[in-house]
Amino acid sequence: MTSAESTDQRRYILSEHAFSAPRLEPALYIVSTPIGNLGDITVRGLETLAGASVIACEDTRVTGTLTHRFGLKTPLMPYHEHNSDRQRPKILEALDRGDAIALVSDAGTPLISDPGYRLVRDVVAAGHKVIPIPGASALLAGLVGSGLPSDSVLFAGFLPQKGGPKKTRLAELAKIPATLVLYESPRRLGATLATMAEIMGEAREAAVARELTKRFETFERGTLAELAETFSGDAPKGEIVIMLAPAEDGPEAAAEDADALLSEALRDMPVSAAAKSVAKQTGLDRNELYKRALELKADVGT
């Protein structure tokens, strides 16, 4: 690694005007980069990338597009999950020498669903400063455009890919009284939404954001059943963010709602079918609903 010492090296270009970045103090800088639209880079982000000794990035080709756009001369080094064990000691050595290191991901804020936290942990343990440079985040962009409550939020990252672990994780998340935000692969989106409807209830409100900040940015909003149907065909293109409305009310209110649904279903269905139907609507445990349906049926008979 070589330090970006000269003024020319610490230059960036914005709207065809060249600016010199201030010299940075030695630290690891966690720099947010655009998630699609390159115009979303912040001035502070550009100053940091221009003034750093080196930029550690997931893919030098992706980050190279950004640095070329803004005339940055800072050297790039690859840092990703496959080489992180080899690269972390080099970054720590550079910090020991007094260098300023910028860490970026391919898009958005580093450490959100990537291995960067291990580097931060080791940098802190070595006694060096870590300085976040905020900016674009698909998590926040999706949340604020979803139309769902934002006062209490849980980011759940990516779900397990296999069916059994995925269902288990969704069951764990189902009762959390906060808006849930998840990332998903486009090719798994339809199946994941169908599984969410099965586990969390068809009527649960949700939103799917696609291609955030890009030309074809879209938000689809509706119930999980409606969204599962919308995305049941060919896989969409682009990055996906899924937002789910909070689990409604507490256990007592949920039980009252379930009783009302069971009572209505028992008018036309046997106990087993009624429990299955209400479980599908609410995401509640089918066996528990079956027991409750038996109690309700017995009460009606007395």
Beta strands, then each sheet from edge to edge (+ up, - down):
strand 1: 11-14
strand 2: 17-20
strand 3: 27-31
strand 4: 54-57
strand 5: 76-78
strand 6: 100-103
strand 7: 130-133
strand 8: 153-158
strand 9: 179-184
strand 10: 205-210
strand 11: 218-223
strand 12: 240-244
sheet 1: 1+ 2-
sheet 2: 5+ 4+ 6+ 3+ 7+
sheet 3: 8+ 9+ 12- 10+ 11-
end
